[in-house]
Amino acid sequence: MAQETGGDVAEQLETQVRKIESLQRELDAQRAALDELRRTVRLEARGRGNAPAQAGNGQAASMQVAAPRQPAAGGVGPIAQAEDGRPVGQAPAARERPPEVAPIFEQPGVLTKPGTTIFEPSLQYQYSSSDKIALVGYTIIPAIIIGLIDVRNVKSNSLTGTLSFRRGITNRFELEARLPYVYRWDDVRGREIADPERVRSVFFKEDANDIGDVELIGRYQLNDGGGDSPYYIASLRFKTRTGKDPFEVATSLSVENARTGNVNELPTGSGFYSLTPGLTVLIPSDPAVFFGGISYQYSFKRSGVTPNLVNVSDPGNYAYDEIQPGGVLGFNFGMGLALNERSSFSIGYDHLSVGKTDATFRYDGSKAEGVRVQLGSLLLGYSYRLNDKRTLNLSVGVGVTRDTPDVQLTLRVPITL
C-alpha cells in the first residue's frame, strides 16, 4: 500500500514538473513576443511622426501594450493582449506599407489606403532670372522654355494652382488625376543685335493665365518590404496637352532672322503628349527614412506644326514637318526624419537631364538640333499634421544649375474625404 501511494506521489510530481516546464516555455515565448511588439510600436510611433506627408494616412492611435498576466496554478493562464485585441503571444504582422515622409518631390512616398480618397489643393511659385537666355518657342519641362531669340535679360515668374485627386484602389495600387491652372508673367529686356548702339529696350512684357496640362498617374507597390527591406513603388504618368500650346501663342517674326521671333503671349502647356515611367525606393532606417527614384519622360513626336505668326502673309512657309522632343532622364534622392508625432522634415536633390530636340523645317527640309539641358534642384520640405484629416506640407527648391528656376515654393494641403 505504501509502495502504491509512493508511486502515485511520484507520478503527480512528474506531471507538475512537466506543467511547470511547459508554463516556463510559454512565458518565455510571451516575453519574446512582447519585446518584439514593443519594438514594432516604437517604429510605428516614429512612423506616425512622418504622417503629415499624406493626409488620412497617419490616423493610427498610439498603442500601449498590457503586461502579461501570470498563469494560474496548475494550468496556462489567459494570454496577454494589446489594446487592439491582438494576443501578445502572437508575432506581429510585417508592415505592408512604407513609412511616410514629408513630400518634396512630385510623387508621394506612401500610397493611398484602399477605398480612401484624398483631395490635395496645391500652389507652386517659380522664379527664374538670366542675363543670357535662349527661347525656342516650345517647352518640355513646365516653366522651362528652350529655343532661340535675341534677348539679354529675362525675369520669369509662374504661379500654378493644382487640384489633385488620389484614390486607393487596393492596398498596393492607387490612381491620381491632376488639374493645373497656370498664371505666368515674363519681363524680357535686351538690345537688338542689328543695332548695338540702341539703348536698352523692352522686347516684351506679357502675362498669361489658362489651364495647364492635365495629368493621369497610376502607382503600384511591387513588394511587401518591412523591417530593413526596402519598398519599391512603380509609377506611370500620362501628360496631356490641354494647356495653351507654345505654337498657338501669337509670335512676331524677327526681321533679322526669319527663323526666330518675339512671342506676344505666353504658353501654359508643353504642346506634347508624354509618358513617364518611374520607380521609387524607400528604405526605413530607424529613425530616418531614405528614399530615391528614377524616371524617364518620353514625349510623342508632332508633325505638320505651323506656328502662329502675326506679321507674315503665309505662316505655312515657317512650318515644321516634324518635331521630336528629347527624352528627359530624371533621378532624385533624399532623407526624411520624424521630429515628433505631428511633424517631419525632409531634404533631397532632384535632377533632370533634358535631351536634344530635333526639328525639321517644311520650307527647305533643313533641320535644327537643340542642346542638352541639365536641371538640378536642392529641396527642403516640412510637414505638419493639423488633424486626422488635414496636413500642411511646405517645400522650397533652390536651383543649382544655370537653367533651373532660381526659387521654387510649393504649398500642399492634402485632405482625406
C-alpha positions, 0 to 999 in steps of 0.5 A, spaced: 500 500 500 505 504 501 509 502 495 502 504 491 501 511 494 509 512 493 508 511 486 502 515 485 506 521 489 511 520 484 507 520 478 503 527 480 510 530 481 512 528 474 506 531 471 507 538 475 514 538 473 512 537 466 506 543 467 511 547 470 516 546 464 511 547 459 508 554 463 516 556 463 516 555 455 510 559 454 512 565 458 518 565 455 515 565 448 510 571 451 516 575 453 519 574 446 513 576 443 512 582 447 519 585 446 518 584 439 511 588 439 514 593 443 519 594 438 514 594 432 510 600 436 516 604 437 517 604 429 510 605 428 510 611 433 516 614 429 512 612 423 506 616 425 511 622 426 512 622 418 504 622 417 503 629 415 506 627 408 499 624 406 493 626 409 488 620 412 494 616 412 497 617 419 490 616 423 493 610 427 492 611 435 498 610 439 498 603 442 500 601 449 501 594 450 498 590 457 503 586 461 502 579 461 498 576 466 501 570 470 498 563 469 494 560 474 496 554 478 496 548 475 494 550 468 496 556 462 493 562 464 489 567 459 494 570 454 496 577 454 493 582 449 494 589 446 489 594 446 487 592 439 485 585 441 491 582 438 494 576 443 501 578 445 503 571 444 502 572 437 508 575 432 506 581 429 504 582 422 510 585 417 508 592 415 505 592 408 506 599 407 512 604 407 513 609 412 511 616 410 515 622 409 514 629 408 513 630 400 518 634 396 518 631 390 512 630 385 510 623 387 508 621 394 512 616 398 506 612 401 500 610 397 493 611 398 489 606 403 484 602 399 477 605 398 480 612 401 480 618 397 484 624 398 483 631 395 490 635 395 489 643 393 496 645 391 500 652 389 507 652 386 511 659 385 517 659 380 522 664 379 527 664 374 532 670 372 538 670 366 542 675 363 543 670 357 537 666 355 535 662 349 527 661 347 525 656 342 518 657 342 516 650 345 517 647 352 518 640 355 519 641 362 513 646 365 516 653 366 522 651 362 522 654 355 528 652 350 529 655 343 532 661 340 531 669 340 535 675 341 534 677 348 539 679 354 535 679 360 529 675 362 525 675 369 520 669 369 515 668 374 509 662 374 504 661 379 500 654 378 494 652 382 493 644 382 487 640 384 489 633 385 485 627 386 488 620 389 484 614 390 486 607 393 484 602 389 487 596 393 492 596 398 498 596 393 495 600 387 492 607 387 490 612 381 491 620 381 488 625 376 491 632 376 488 639 374 493 645 373 491 652 372 497 656 370 498 664 371 505 666 368 508 673 367 515 674 363 519 681 363 524 680 357 529 686 356 535 686 351 538 690 345 537 688 338 543 685 335 542 689 328 543 695 332 548 695 338 548 702 339 540 702 341 539 703 348 536 698 352 529 696 350 523 692 352 522 686 347 516 684 351 512 684 357 506 679 357 502 675 362 498 669 361 493 665 365 489 658 362 489 651 364 495 647 364 496 640 362 492 635 365 495 629 368 493 621 369 498 617 374 497 610 376 502 607 382 503 600 384 507 597 390 511 591 387 513 588 394 511 587 401 518 590 404 518 591 412 523 591 417 530 593 413 527 591 406 526 596 402 519 598 398 519 599 391 513 603 388 512 603 380 509 609 377 506 611 370 504 618 368 500 620 362 501 628 360 496 631 356 496 637 352 490 641 354 494 647 356 495 653 351 500 650 346 507 654 345 505 654 337 498 657 338 501 663 342 501 669 337 509 670 335 512 676 331 517 674 326 524 677 327 526 681 321 533 679 322 532 672 322 526 669 319 527 663 323 526 666 330 521 671 333 518 675 339 512 671 342 506 676 344 503 671 349 505 666 353 504 658 353 501 654 359 502 647 356 508 643 353 504 642 346 506 634 347 503 628 349 508 624 354 509 618 358 513 617 364 515 611 367 518 611 374 520 607 380 521 609 387 525 606 393 524 607 400 528 604 405 526 605 413 532 606 417 530 607 424 529 613 425 530 616 418 527 614 412 531 614 405 528 614 399 530 615 391 527 614 384 528 614 377 524 616 371 524 617 364 519 622 360 518 620 353 514 625 349 510 623 342 513 626 336 508 632 332 508 633 325 505 638 320 506 644 326 505 651 323 506 656 328 502 662 329 505 668 326 502 675 326 506 679 321 507 674 315 502 673 309 503 665 309 505 662 316 505 655 312 512 657 309 515 657 317 512 650 318 515 644 321 514 637 318 516 634 324 518 635 331 521 630 336 522 632 343 528 629 347 527 624 352 528 627 359 532 622 364 530 624 371 533 621 378 532 624 385 534 622 392 533 624 399 532 623 407 526 624 411 526 624 419 520 624 424 521 630 429 515 628 433 508 625 432 505 631 428 511 633 424 517 631 419 522 634 415 525 632 409 531 634 404 533 631 397 536 633 390 532 632 384 535 632 377 533 632 370 537 631 364 533 634 358 535 631 351 536 634 344 530 636 340 530 635 333 526 639 328 525 639 321 523 645 317 517 644 311 520 650 307 527 647 305 527 640 309 533 643 313 533 641 320 535 644 327 538 640 333 537 643 340 542 642 346 542 638 352 539 641 358 541 639 365 536 641 371 538 640 378 534 642 384 536 642 392 529 641 396 527 642 403 520 640 405 516 640 412 510 637 414 505 638 419 499 634 421 493 639 423 488 633 424 486 626 422 484 629 416 488 635 414 496 636 413 500 642 411 506 640 407 511 646 405 517 645 400 522 650 397 527 648 391 533 652 390 536 651 383 543 649 382 544 649 375 544 655 370 537 653 367 533 651 373 528 656 376 532 660 381 526 659 387 521 654 387 515 654 393 510 649 393 504 649 398 500 642 399 494 641 403 492 634 402 485 632 405 482 625 406 474 625 404 
